[in-house]
């Protein structure tokens, strides 16, 4: 069976909440266009842990993988088109062939590595270095994402973020 | 193989308990898996992996204590403290075959069961359900990292201190305080002040 046959095409308006804290995450989303964020609330403050654009995968990963209730919100920031795969379908897919099982292992490894490398970047680089690195890799996001979200994602104070903007390469 | 098990009877127990978290596995299957592994022994304070080296091993601690740390501007930041039954190595280096960003060092005399990258590839391919087990172990590692990140972002220093020492009370005896403080991302002075919170019951 083809890979796509396990997935379902989905379309969301912007500002659609896909998952709320307390719900079990049923799907992971392969984003083909649009933008999605994942965040949790610390008292009243939103702490953004992921901002994912087209080409990326997002969902409340731990909840999806463990079946425990999500601690996070998952929300679209733009109109978003995605392919989703449910936990049941994913299990069926893994069982159907060793090839898909292997793909699952490789994607899980990649997902783990991305997160681990981000953690290392946060430790090894200064605020300024993190800002420059992220913004050079994701120039488009400054137009697409409210600054306060980017600041939260990079764990930089909003005031500091504004001050750092002059560091960006002029077009 | 029998020799490996004779060295330390805990080996089978820890490895079995670890793998049972991911899938049902018989002792025979476990022994087949362990045949891909080797036993390694180190004195205390042995640096097993240096920054800049490719880490060729995935290790489970059978006896002892191992830490992983990153050197940032001459000061070391502890990322992991692994005791009996825990898995530790330089994950990024091992999985991507690139120079390690971190150090791995023993704090106590340590015995561990280790799998090289090549043997892991072989086991993934040849061991029945190897791919599944590999995926589930990676999933477990991912979930654990996410939880610890969430915990770090959400909890105060005091909460991190209490949660950790209530869950791992013996670590105060086994690990120098400055390392525990670094691991919990708490200033050493603050850590000392908080010690009365876990006074002997």
Boltz contact constraints between the chains, C-beta under 6 A:
constraints:
  - contact:
      token1: [A, 42]
      token2: [B, 154]
      max_distance: 6.0
  - contact:
      token1: [A, 47]
      token2: [B, 153]
      max_distance: 6.0
  - contact:
      token1: [A, 62]
      token2: [B, 143]
      max_distance: 6.0
  - contact:
      token1: [A, 62]
      token2: [B, 146]
      max_distance: 6.0
  - contact:
      token1: [A, 65]
      token2: [B, 139]
      max_distance: 6.0
  - contact:
      token1: [A, 65]
      token2: [B, 143]
      max_distance: 6.0
  - contact:
      token1: [A, 66]
      token2: [B, 143]
      max_distance: 6.0
  - contact:
      token1: [A, 101]
      token2: [B, 131]
      max_distance: 6.0
  - contact:
      token1: [A, 101]
      token2: [B, 132]
      max_distance: 6.0
  - contact:
      token1: [A, 102]
      token2: [B, 131]
      max_distance: 6.0
  - contact:
      token1: [A, 104]
      token2: [B, 135]
      max_distance: 6.0
  - contact:
      token1: [A, 105]
      token2: [B, 131]
      max_distance: 6.0
  - contact:
      token1: [A, 105]
      token2: [B, 134]
      max_distance: 6.0
  - contact:
      token1: [A, 105]
      token2: [B, 135]
      max_distance: 6.0
  - contact:
      token1: [A, 108]
      token2: [B, 135]
      max_distance: 6.0
  - contact:
      token1: [A, 108]
      token2: [B, 138]
      max_distance: 6.0
  - contact:
      token1: [A, 108]
      token2: [B, 139]
      max_distance: 6.0
  - contact:
      token1: [A, 109]
      token2: [B, 95]
      max_distance: 6.0
  - contact:
      token1: [A, 109]
      token2: [B, 138]
      max_distance: 6.0
  - contact:
      token1: [A, 112]
      token2: [B, 138]
      max_distance: 6.0
  - contact:
      token1: [A, 112]
      token2: [B, 141]
      max_distance: 6.0
  - contact:
      token1: [A, 112]
      token2: [B, 142]
      max_distance: 6.0
  - contact:
      token1: [A, 116]
      token2: [B, 91]
      max_distance: 6.0
  - contact:
      token1: [A, 116]
      token2: [B, 92]
      max_distance: 6.0
  - contact:
      token1: [A, 120]
      token2: [B, 101]
      max_distance: 6.0
  - contact:
      token1: [A, 123]
      token2: [B, 70]
      max_distance: 6.0
